[in-house]
Each structure stands twice: as C-alpha cells, then as structure tokens.
Amino acid sequence: MVKAKALSILFMFCLLVSLIFPMSISKVYAESKNEVTLNFKGGTIHDGYVEYSKIGKLQLFKGEELVTNISNNMVIDLNEAEYKFVIEEIPAEAVGVTKPAPVRLNINHWYYPIMTTIVGETRSTFELESSKFSRTLDVKLERIRAAVNTKVENVYENITSKGVIDLTDGKEYVIDFSKSDELAEGLKSFADLEKTLYYKNVNGGLLTTDNVSEAVIKIVRNKSENKAILTAVNVGTKKSENFKGFHTKYTGSALNYDGTDSGIINETRTDYYTRCTYEFTFQYVKKEAEAKEYKFIEGANQTYIIGKSKNATFRIEADYSLFTNKVYVDEKLVDSTNYDSKSGSTVITLKDEYLKTLSVGEHSLKVAFLNDGKAITKFTIKEKQQNEVPKDNKNTENTENTENNKNEEKQENKNLTNNDVQNDNTGVLLGRTAQQDAHVYNRNDLSAEVDDTQDIAGDQGEQGNGVIRDDLHHIFCLYSKQELIGQKEKIFFRLGVKGGGRCLLHPCGQK
C-alpha cells in the first residue's frame, strides 16, 4: 500500500516536470530565434524545389529532411535547425549553351561560392548560417562569368556652416571651390560643378527641386573657373530669409580589391559624403546700419581766442583705424592741410592759421568714421580783449610812456618843499585807486614824523572822489596824469594800468 502510494507520488512529480521543463525550454528558445523570410527571385516554384530556367534547380533542406511546402515569403528559424540549399545545375548541353558561365548563388545581391559534396554529381550545397543571415533573403541562381562582390562602406565628414549671404539688389554670390573657410565649405555642399541646381524652402530648410517657379535660390555651375554662382529667385517683397537644417552630399568614392574566392572577386568601395548642419541668412535688401556716434574725451565745446590760443585739439573715443580722413566745420569739408590727425584714440588738431579764417562766434565740428560713424561738438572763436597783454609779449609802448612820465614827474616835483609836505593835511583825489604795490614819488620830500600808516577814505578801484589823509602824499600809476589839489601843495600822480588796470599805492616813506 505504501509502495503504491510512493509510486503514485513519483508519477505525479514526473508528470509535473515533463510539463514545466518543455515550457522552460520553449521560452528560452523563443528568445533566441533568428527568423528569416525567403523569396525566390526569378524562380518557378514546384513541389519541393525551385527551378531557374536553363540554370539549375534549388531545394531547401531542414537537417536531412526535404522541405516540400516551399514558397515565396516563407519564414524559417535558422536557430531551430540547420538549413541548407541543395543546388543542381542543368547541363549546358541540355539547353544548347556552349561554353556556359558558372552557376552562381546570389543572396541579396551578394555572390556566394557553392560546394560539390558528392563526387561525380552536379549537386552542390550551401548552408544558411544563422550568424550570416537575418531578415529577408532574396535568393536566385544565375550564370555569370565575372562575379564581383562589392562591399560598400560610407564615410561621412560632418561640418557646420553659418553666415550671411549678400544678395542685395539682385547681387550674385560667388561660391569659390578653392576656399576652405566655414561658410565656403557649407555652400560648396549645395553646389555641383557639373550642373545647375535649384532649391526650394521646405519647413525652413533647403531642398532641391526641378520646379523653377517654387525655387528660392539658383546655383549655376562654372566648372572652368572652379566656381558656382548663387542668385536669389522669386524673392518678391522679402527683405531677407533664414534657412537652417541638415544637408548631405556625395563627394566621391574609392575602390579596394579584397581577393578572389571560388572565382568570385571581392572588393570594398568606400563612398564619401559631406553632412552639413547649416544656418544661412540670405539678405535681399540692404540693411540701413545705425550710425554710431562717438564721444569726445577732450576738447569738446572749447574756446579759441584769436592772437592768444595756439591751435584747437580734440580727442575722440574712437579707434584711429576707423577715421575716414574727413573733418567738417559748419558742415563744410575741411582741407586736410588745415588739420593734423593721429592715433590715441583719434586726435584732431585744427591749425592756428585755419582757425583765424573763421568768423567770431560759435561753430560746429564733425569728424567722420567708418560705417557712418561720427563725432560732433561745438567750439567758439573769440577776439582777444584790447587791454589783454600776452605774458610772453612786452609792451614797448607802455615802457616808453612810463619812462617819459617819470621824467615829467621829476621835473614837476622840484617845486615841492619839505615844509609843504610836513604841513600837508588833506588832499582830494580825483581818480581811481587800488590795492597794489607802488613806489614813492620823491623820498626826499618826506619827513619821518609825518610818515605814519596810510589812511585812504573812499571807494578803491572805482572812478570817483577819494580823500587822502595823514601822510599819504604821493600816489602814482602808469598812464594819464591828473592833479591833486591840497590846502598847501599840489601832488601829482599818474593814473593807469599795470597788470589789469590797477593803480599803485604805497605809504609815504617806503621804498
């Protein structure tokens, strides 16, 4: 009883394992499938084989079993079992062919050598290795003497091109194939030296078109000069257009011989392409550039005084390389001989000889730079005041007058006595006085008892009456002679200008 129960349990366990294990195997197997689809190009399908007219017959084997339900678009799993083709060549004599070419197996445009496995037979086999094949297989037999397998490898050169193409006012843009800058390289990928190309706007990018009416640009070949000419077409009222995208151009190929296998030549062809990521702006209408106005660092709104100033210099905050050699005063072009220019940043010096020819008053100065740049300021021309004497210029006339007046004063002063001076009380000054050093008119006429601190009553520096009291007896200046009348004496002095119209005063008794 126990034995029967144990056998029952063992049976159930084995049944369970037999159910689970296949399921596990099936799952793993499904993940490692390599299913391919077979199409027999140019062949006639029969029960169990495909016939290629006057060439041969092809059969499909799964392991050692013939697949009889052969058809186009049939799917087989190369990982499920070993699949192979058995190929039987139709004798040339049977089809009336002399010196026939060898029979070749072609799968997806690639020739594969076939091996004869049975001596004396015309049948050959070809194994469909899972590591070599996948997806769809186009299979055919053909007779060809020179069978060549060409493996193609693509090599891409990736470039980036960005720039503005000037097509304003119907202008042509020359694509020079001898240049290698970024913009030239990008545009060369759109041109062809063998033919004229048209491009249209597709989603903001450029795409070739044969319809001229929808084109936006035309590129005309000029192979003799190694150039191409780009022009805009169908612009309308557009001022500019921006295009960006990705463009690929075939640029050439190279062929390499890899050897011969069973009469089949193998080679590698390398095709070269340029892939350009581009962003082009085609300018159809000239943009008006905003004129830049430069600042004056030095010399703005300065004043030039005729006979006193030396030239007029202006420094402008602009690079000297931008200076156009054009200077305008009052909107009139100044001859280059009338000014000097130099760097640092830009220094313009109007010459003294030229400034003297300008009228007194306010004038405008404009200096022109590249790209419509400019610097503008004002300056003023003034005349020198009549009483203004240049520091470096001695007034000969004043010197002569001074000497003459001194002689006159000495002569007149001989009539004065010490008693006159000592008894002097007050005097009336008819003229103007000012605070500045002077010289004693006649020291011999002065007594120490009288020479006290000067006391001046009246408004100094103004024209009018002033009273001289105490011991201030002698006052003299540089120009006109006036008479001071006191109670007991006459005091002479000269009223004039030294250093800006100021009189000269000293208390009596001082040197």
Sequence and secondary structure as in RCSB ss.txt:
>XXXX:A:sequence
MVKAKALSILFMFCLLVSLIFPMSISKVYAESKNEVTLNFKGGTIHDGYVEYSKIGKLQLFKGEELVTNISNNMV
IDLNEAEYKFVIEEIPAEAVGVTKPAPVRLNINHWYYPIMTTIVGETRSTFELESSKFSRTLDVKLERIRAAVNT
KVENVYENITSKGVIDLTDGKEYVIDFSKSDELAEGLKSFADLEKTLYYKNVNGGLLTTDNVSEAVIKIVRNKSE
NKAILTAVNVGTKKSENFKGFHTKYTGSALNYDGTDSGIINETRTDYYTRCTYEFTFQYVKKEAEAKEYKFIEGA
NQTYIIGKSKNATFRIEADYSLFTNKVYVDEKLVDSTNYDSKSGSTVITLKDEYLKTLSVGEHSLKVAFLNDGKA
ITKFTIKEKQQNEVPKDNKNTENTENTENNKNEEKQENKNLTNNDVQNDNTGVLLGRTAQQDAHVYNRNDLSAEV
DDTQDIAGDQGEQGNGVIRDDLHHIFCLYSKQELIGQKEKIFFRLGVKGGGRCLLHPCGQK
>XXXX:A:secstr
 HHHHHHHHHHHHHHHHHHHHHHHHHHHHHHT  EEEEEETT EEETTEEEETTTEEEEEEETTEE  S  TTEE
EETTTS EEEEEEE  GGGGT SS   EEEEETTEEE  EE STT  EEEEE  TTT  EEEEEEEEE SSEEEE
EEEEEEEEEEEEEEEE GGG  EEEETT  SHHHHHHHTT  TTS EEEEEETTEEEE S GGGEEEEEEEEGGG
TEEEEEE S TT SEEEEEEEEEEEEEEEEEEEEEETTEEEEEEEEEEEEEEEEEEEE S       B  EEE T
T EEEETT   EEEEESS GGGEEEEEEETTEE  GGGEEEEETTEEEEE HHHHTTS SEEEEEEEEESTT EE
EEEEEEEE  TT   TT   HHHHHHHHHHHHHHHHHHTT  HHHHHT  EEEEEE   S B   S GGG  TTT
    EEEE TTSSEEEEEETT      SSEEEEEEESS EEEEEE  SSSS   B  TT  
